[in-house]
Amino acid sequence: MAFDGEQMQPRSEGGARVLAAPLNFGLGRRSDLDWLRVIAFGLLILFHVGLVYAPFDWHIHSRHTEGWLRQGILLTGPWRLTLLFFISGAALKLMSRKMTAGTVLKARLARLIPPALFGVLVLVPPQAFIEAVDKGSWHEGFFAWWVNEFSPAGLAGGVPVNHLWFVLYILVYSVLTTALIASPRLQAALSSGFGKALSGLTLLIAPIAYLTLARQGLFLHFGISNHLASDWYNHAVSLGAFLLGFLVVGQSGFWRAAIRWRWAALATVAVTLPTLMVMESTPATAPEPWLTSLVFSADQWASIAAILGFGALYLQNRDGPVLRYLTQAVFPCYLAHQTILVAAVWMVRPLNLPAFVEAPLLVTVTIGGCIAVYEGVRRINLVRPLWGLKPLPRSAHGQAAALRPTPAPPRKDAPALTAEAA
């Protein structure tokens, strides 16, 4: 299929391949990015459940340890969060397209600071308390632990943010990116430049080269700490992905290249992923660090490029009530999911269930708990901002309408739901 001119979405009808609605790579609605964001957060829940059984240090563990997860987490580990940072950068661009830098900054601060503070004070402490008790570093009750943690001595040693580091990073990256919003000519030049530079096979080559250099030059020295002030490798990757998403979301050349090279990207993953797994399973025979960095980075970006390409081709024009519901639910579910999971492990573990029963139960409880939390908080205007949700309209009629999933808008330039991304 040629990709010059207007993009068309292929579909099958009676076995024949026909063209459906045109694909839109402007700055309007991008249901493909919304779907990818929802799917990526769903994978995050499965990833964290996997860490309960993996042979790595995590907040809490099952009685069962599955050694194969040392390689299994490589299925999504290298690329999942990087993809989310890319989508979050794209979301900021879609949100800011008709706003001033000051308005964007105010909106981002209002959207992200309340959940960050609420999360640190209310959502993270239960999981941090359970971890401290489970690992034997605390032997008193939760209230005493909370008071100690937020006392001057406790604050001097740092406060656990756990999974909320992602929200903190998005907040800081959004603030930094307002400098580009305040410089529309520079922003337009960079967007056009990156769009053109990544409109061919360079879409695969250039990011892999950048990620390899970052991993070789920074990861080997600093690792990943999730501590804002010293997380240099993570910033190089995550801020880079955030800015790239911000700059190229409206560049059709980038998306045409992602579609054109999607199979090449998938083929790259088919080679690099098993290679990474072999490297992980035989550390004594690991190759030179630069080769490991190259293989990891190639798998990381090729996975993202393939996902973006297939998503742009098959998930555009796939809007509807289900997607709208899930898009609104994702951020509150992200805030709640790890606390629910850690508490679930703490309560389920004494039952001594076999792993094949326990793991699906943890997944079900975590997802069900997240949806229950969302269904509760979305109806209470007072707490909605604490969970990253905008306040409901004042009138009762407006509130009821806001809570109902709405049909997809007929206009292509409708506000993008991707702007709901953290």
Helices and strands as residue ranges (DSSP letters): E 8-13, E 16-22, H 31-53, H 69-72, G 73-75, H 80-96, H 101-118, I 119-123, H 124-134, H 142-149, H 152-156, G 162-164, H 165-181, H 184-197, H 202-214, I 215-219, H 220-222, H 232-248, H 252-260, H 262-281, G 283-285, H 289-314, H 321-348, G 349-351, H 355-377, G 384-387, H 396-403, G 417-420
